[in-house]
Amino acid sequence: MSETVVGLFESPIAANQLVAALNANGIASDGIRVLAKPASFPVNSATSTPEIDFGAALYRDLHSMGATDGECEAYLDGLTRGNVLVFATGPPARLILKLP
């Protein structure tokens, strides 16, 4: 059975190091998703609120994965500050890493 874990990292470099470690531990690339706040949001109309829509959709996705309201808010706040989220899905034993 697969599980999904989520981590918040201060830099893309740290997130990429985790991705490499997960790959080396047998997690396939299609089981890993890296998410950072987009540099810009497309505006489709005068009433478009793409940044709010992005945050609301991510909040719903995180909540559907089992994140608490507090965790969802912390992840969204982290993205707003420029941090990077990494989602990894796979067998629980392969998601456990020993990082330096």
Residue frames as a rotation matrix with the C-alpha (Angstrom) as fourth column:
MET 1
0.583 0.813 0.000 0.00
0.813 -0.583 0.000 0.00
0.000 0.000 -1.000 0.00
SER 2
-0.339 -0.691 0.639 1.28
0.684 -0.647 -0.336 3.47
0.646 0.323 0.692 -0.89
GLU 3
0.397 0.364 -0.843 1.34
0.812 -0.568 0.138 6.51
-0.428 -0.739 -0.521 1.32
THR 4
0.327 -0.286 0.901 1.97
0.533 -0.731 -0.426 10.17
0.780 0.619 -0.087 0.55
VAL 5
0.155 -0.358 -0.921 4.25
0.892 -0.350 0.286 12.38
-0.425 -0.865 0.265 2.61
VAL 6
0.712 0.097 0.695 4.62
0.428 -0.845 -0.321 16.15
0.556 0.526 -0.643 2.31
GLY 7
0.066 -0.739 -0.671 7.66
0.934 -0.191 0.303 18.23
-0.352 -0.646 0.677 3.21
LEU 8
0.968 0.191 0.166 8.23
0.230 -0.936 -0.268 21.98
0.104 0.297 -0.949 3.20
PHE 9
0.164 -0.986 -0.043 11.73
0.968 0.153 0.200 23.15
-0.191 -0.074 0.979 2.30
GLU 10
0.376 -0.063 -0.924 13.32
0.246 -0.955 0.166 26.58
-0.893 -0.290 -0.344 2.51
SER 11
-0.156 -0.513 -0.844 15.06
-0.723 -0.523 0.452 26.34
-0.673 0.680 -0.289 -0.85
PRO 12
0.762 0.381 -0.524 14.74
-0.647 0.483 -0.590 24.59
0.028 0.788 0.615 -4.20
ILE 13
-0.182 -0.911 -0.371 18.24
-0.740 0.375 -0.558 23.16
0.647 0.173 -0.743 -3.63
ALA 14
-0.705 -0.032 0.708 17.11
-0.620 0.511 -0.595 21.35
-0.343 -0.859 -0.380 -0.47
ALA 15
0.379 0.912 0.158 13.97
-0.621 0.377 -0.687 20.11
-0.686 0.162 0.709 -2.25
ASN 16
0.577 -0.219 -0.787 16.05
-0.714 0.333 -0.616 18.82
0.397 0.917 0.036 -5.17
GLN 17
-0.591 -0.800 0.106 18.41
-0.728 0.471 -0.498 17.01
0.348 -0.371 -0.861 -2.78
LEU 18
-0.332 0.566 0.755 15.39
-0.556 0.529 -0.641 15.27
-0.762 -0.633 0.139 -1.24
VAL 19
0.687 0.598 -0.414 14.08
-0.669 0.296 -0.682 14.31
-0.285 0.745 0.603 -4.68
ALA 20
0.064 -0.759 -0.648 17.46
-0.759 0.385 -0.525 12.76
0.648 0.525 -0.552 -5.55
ALA 21
-0.781 -0.341 0.523 17.49
-0.619 0.530 -0.580 10.85
-0.080 -0.777 -0.625 -2.24
LEU 22
0.107 0.902 0.418 13.94
-0.589 0.396 -0.704 9.60
-0.801 -0.171 0.574 -2.82
ASN 23
0.648 0.056 -0.760 14.87
-0.735 0.309 -0.604 8.46
0.201 0.949 0.241 -6.34
ALA 24
-0.370 -0.892 -0.258 17.93
-0.708 0.451 -0.543 6.67
0.601 -0.018 -0.799 -4.97
ASN 25
-0.741 0.161 0.652 15.69
-0.508 0.502 -0.700 4.97
-0.440 -0.850 -0.290 -2.41
GLY 26
-0.889 0.304 0.342 13.42
0.427 0.819 0.383 3.58
-0.164 0.486 -0.858 -5.13
ILE 27
0.073 0.917 -0.392 10.68
0.347 -0.392 -0.852 6.21
-0.935 -0.073 -0.347 -5.40
ALA 28
-0.200 -0.097 0.975 9.91
0.976 0.070 0.207 6.74
-0.089 0.993 0.081 -9.09
SER 29
-0.968 -0.248 -0.036 9.92
0.240 -0.958 0.154 10.26
-0.073 0.141 0.987 -10.50
ASP 30
-0.474 0.857 0.203 6.21
-0.048 -0.255 0.966 10.03
0.879 0.448 0.162 -11.25
GLY 31
0.278 0.525 -0.804 5.63
0.796 0.342 0.499 9.51
0.537 -0.779 -0.323 -7.51
ILE 32
-0.335 -0.486 -0.807 7.26
0.820 -0.573 0.004 12.85
-0.464 -0.661 0.590 -6.64
ARG 33
0.416 0.471 0.778 5.80
0.740 -0.672 0.011 16.30
0.529 0.571 -0.628 -7.11
VAL 34
-0.552 -0.612 -0.567 7.64
0.797 -0.587 -0.143 19.54
-0.245 -0.531 0.811 -6.36
LEU 35
0.361 0.784 0.505 5.55
0.823 -0.523 0.224 22.67
0.439 0.335 -0.834 -5.96
ALA 36
-0.692 -0.488 -0.532 6.61
0.650 -0.741 -0.167 26.30
-0.312 -0.462 0.830 -5.57
LYS 37
0.259 0.771 -0.582 4.54
0.320 -0.637 -0.701 29.44
-0.911 -0.004 -0.412 -5.78
PRO 38
0.338 -0.106 0.935 4.30
0.941 -0.001 -0.340 30.46
0.036 0.994 0.099 -9.44
ALA 39
-0.705 -0.673 -0.224 6.29
0.663 -0.738 0.126 33.57
-0.250 -0.060 0.966 -10.33
SER 40
-0.808 0.538 -0.239 3.16
-0.571 -0.816 0.094 35.04
-0.145 0.212 0.966 -11.90
PHE 41
-0.470 0.758 0.453 -0.47
0.400 0.640 -0.657 34.10
-0.787 -0.127 -0.603 -12.20
PRO 42
-0.874 0.191 0.446 -2.39
0.398 -0.246 0.884 34.41
0.279 0.950 0.139 -15.46
VAL 43
-0.575 0.737 -0.356 -5.33
-0.126 -0.510 -0.851 36.81
-0.808 -0.444 0.386 -15.32
ASN 44
-0.756 0.314 0.574 -8.18
0.640 0.536 0.551 35.58
-0.135 0.784 -0.606 -17.48
SER 45
0.103 0.825 0.556 -10.74
0.698 -0.458 0.550 38.29
0.708 0.332 -0.623 -16.78
ALA 46
-0.227 -0.136 0.964 -11.36
-0.327 -0.922 -0.207 41.45
0.917 -0.362 0.164 -14.78
THR 47
0.558 0.510 0.654 -12.82
-0.787 0.076 0.612 39.31
0.262 -0.857 0.444 -11.99
SER 48
0.515 -0.447 -0.731 -10.05
0.137 0.885 -0.444 36.72
0.846 0.129 0.517 -12.08
THR 49
0.600 -0.361 0.714 -8.38
-0.800 -0.292 0.524 35.90
0.020 -0.886 -0.464 -8.73
PRO 50
0.534 -0.350 -0.769 -5.73
-0.248 0.805 -0.538 33.37
0.808 0.478 0.344 -9.77
GLU 51
-0.581 -0.800 0.147 -3.56
-0.383 0.110 -0.917 33.62
0.718 -0.589 -0.371 -6.65
ILE 52
-0.321 0.568 0.758 -6.56
-0.903 0.059 -0.426 33.07
-0.286 -0.821 0.494 -4.40
ASP 53
0.705 0.594 -0.388 -7.79
-0.698 0.680 -0.226 30.24
0.129 0.430 0.894 -6.64
PHE 54
0.039 -0.799 -0.600 -4.34
-0.300 0.564 -0.769 28.62
0.953 0.210 -0.218 -6.51
GLY 55
-0.771 -0.363 0.524 -4.28
-0.566 0.011 -0.825 28.78
0.293 -0.932 -0.214 -2.70
ALA 56
0.050 0.889 0.456 -7.84
-0.935 0.202 -0.291 27.47
-0.351 -0.412 0.841 -2.35
ALA 57
0.689 0.178 -0.702 -7.19
-0.540 0.773 -0.334 24.55
0.483 0.609 0.629 -4.72
LEU 58
-0.320 -0.881 -0.349 -3.97
-0.248 0.433 -0.866 23.62
0.914 -0.191 -0.358 -2.92
TYR 59
-0.607 0.184 0.773 -5.70
-0.793 -0.078 -0.604 23.86
-0.051 -0.980 0.193 0.47
ARG 60
0.504 0.863 0.039 -8.44
-0.848 0.503 -0.169 21.49
-0.165 0.052 0.985 -0.76
ASP 61
0.464 -0.397 -0.792 -5.86
-0.346 0.742 -0.574 19.06
0.816 0.540 0.207 -2.19
LEU 62
-0.644 -0.752 0.139 -3.82
-0.383 0.159 -0.910 19.02
0.662 -0.639 -0.390 1.02
HIS 63
-0.335 0.614 0.715 -6.95
-0.905 0.003 -0.426 18.62
-0.263 -0.789 0.555 3.14
SER 64
0.679 0.622 -0.390 -8.12
-0.718 0.674 -0.175 15.70
0.154 0.398 0.904 0.97
MET 65
0.065 -0.758 -0.649 -4.74
-0.199 0.628 -0.753 14.03
0.978 0.178 -0.110 1.62
GLY 66
0.454 0.200 -0.868 -5.38
0.704 0.517 0.487 14.23
0.546 -0.833 0.094 5.35
ALA 67
-0.692 -0.704 0.161 -3.59
0.479 -0.614 -0.627 17.45
0.540 -0.357 0.762 6.30
THR 68
-0.068 0.633 -0.771 -5.16
0.938 -0.223 -0.265 19.35
-0.340 -0.741 -0.579 9.16
ASP 69
0.839 0.411 0.356 -6.37
0.503 -0.835 -0.222 22.93
0.206 0.365 -0.908 8.76
GLY 70
0.763 -0.601 -0.241 -3.27
-0.220 -0.591 0.776 24.13
-0.608 -0.539 -0.583 10.63
GLU 71
-0.129 -0.824 0.552 -0.95
0.425 0.457 0.781 22.12
-0.896 0.335 0.291 8.39
CYS 72
0.276 0.315 0.908 -2.68
0.961 -0.111 -0.254 23.42
0.021 0.943 -0.333 5.24
GLU 73
0.991 0.129 0.028 -2.26
0.126 -0.988 0.084 26.99
0.038 -0.080 -0.996 6.47
ALA 74
0.433 -0.899 -0.057 1.40
-0.153 -0.136 0.979 26.40
-0.888 -0.415 -0.197 7.34
TYR 75
-0.154 -0.470 0.869 2.14
0.776 0.487 0.401 24.92
-0.612 0.736 0.289 3.91
LEU 76
0.548 0.431 0.717 0.39
0.794 -0.537 -0.284 27.80
0.262 0.725 -0.636 2.14
ASP 77
0.947 -0.257 -0.192 2.21
-0.129 -0.852 0.507 30.33
-0.294 -0.455 -0.840 4.31
GLY 78
0.129 -0.954 0.272 5.50
0.191 0.293 0.937 28.62
-0.973 -0.069 0.220 3.51
LEU 79
0.005 -0.074 0.997 4.84
0.986 0.166 0.008 28.80
-0.166 0.983 0.074 -0.22
THR 80
0.890 0.377 0.257 3.98
0.410 -0.908 -0.087 32.49
0.200 0.182 -0.963 0.12
ARG 81
0.720 -0.680 -0.142 7.40
-0.318 -0.505 0.802 33.04
-0.617 -0.532 -0.580 1.75
GLY 82
0.345 -0.593 -0.727 9.13
-0.925 -0.083 -0.371 31.30
0.160 0.801 -0.577 -1.15
ASN 83
-0.360 -0.443 0.821 9.50
-0.612 0.776 0.150 27.81
-0.704 -0.448 -0.551 0.29
VAL 84
-0.404 0.126 -0.906 9.01
-0.794 0.443 0.416 24.64
0.454 0.888 -0.079 -1.77
LEU 85
0.295 0.562 0.773 6.65
-0.777 0.612 -0.148 21.72
-0.556 -0.557 0.617 -1.13
VAL 86
-0.660 -0.415 -0.626 7.63
-0.681 0.682 0.267 18.17
0.316 0.602 -0.733 -2.01
PHE 87
0.434 0.792 0.429 5.00
-0.832 0.535 -0.146 15.43
-0.345 -0.294 0.891 -2.22
ALA 88
-0.643 -0.619 -0.450 6.21
-0.731 0.672 0.120 11.84
0.228 0.406 -0.885 -2.42
THR 89
0.473 0.831 0.292 4.04
-0.852 0.516 -0.088 8.76
-0.224 -0.207 0.952 -2.88
GLY 90
-0.097 -0.500 -0.861 5.23
-0.586 0.727 -0.356 5.21
0.804 0.470 -0.364 -2.55
PRO 91
0.402 0.175 -0.899 5.71
0.450 0.817 0.361 2.27
0.797 -0.549 0.250 -0.21
PRO 92
0.969 0.057 0.242 6.19
-0.162 -0.593 0.789 3.56
0.188 -0.803 -0.565 3.37
ALA 93
0.623 -0.782 0.017 9.56
0.514 0.426 0.745 1.80
-0.590 -0.455 0.667 3.76
ARG 94
-0.042 -0.650 0.759 10.96
0.987 -0.146 -0.070 3.67
0.156 0.746 0.647 0.73
LEU 95
0.544 0.326 0.773 9.76
0.278 -0.939 0.201 7.04
0.792 0.105 -0.602 2.03
ILE 96
0.950 -0.271 -0.158 11.94
0.112 -0.179 0.977 6.80
-0.293 -0.946 -0.140 5.15
LEU 97
0.553 -0.792 0.260 15.29
0.282 -0.115 -0.952 8.45
0.784 0.600 0.160 4.52
LYS 98
0.511 -0.538 -0.670 18.37
0.721 -0.157 0.675 9.12
-0.469 -0.828 0.307 6.60
LEU 99
0.717 -0.231 0.658 19.48
0.344 -0.704 -0.621 12.59
0.607 0.672 -0.425 5.60
PRO 100
-0.302 -0.913 -0.274 22.71
0.790 -0.079 -0.608 14.22
0.534 -0.400 0.745 6.76
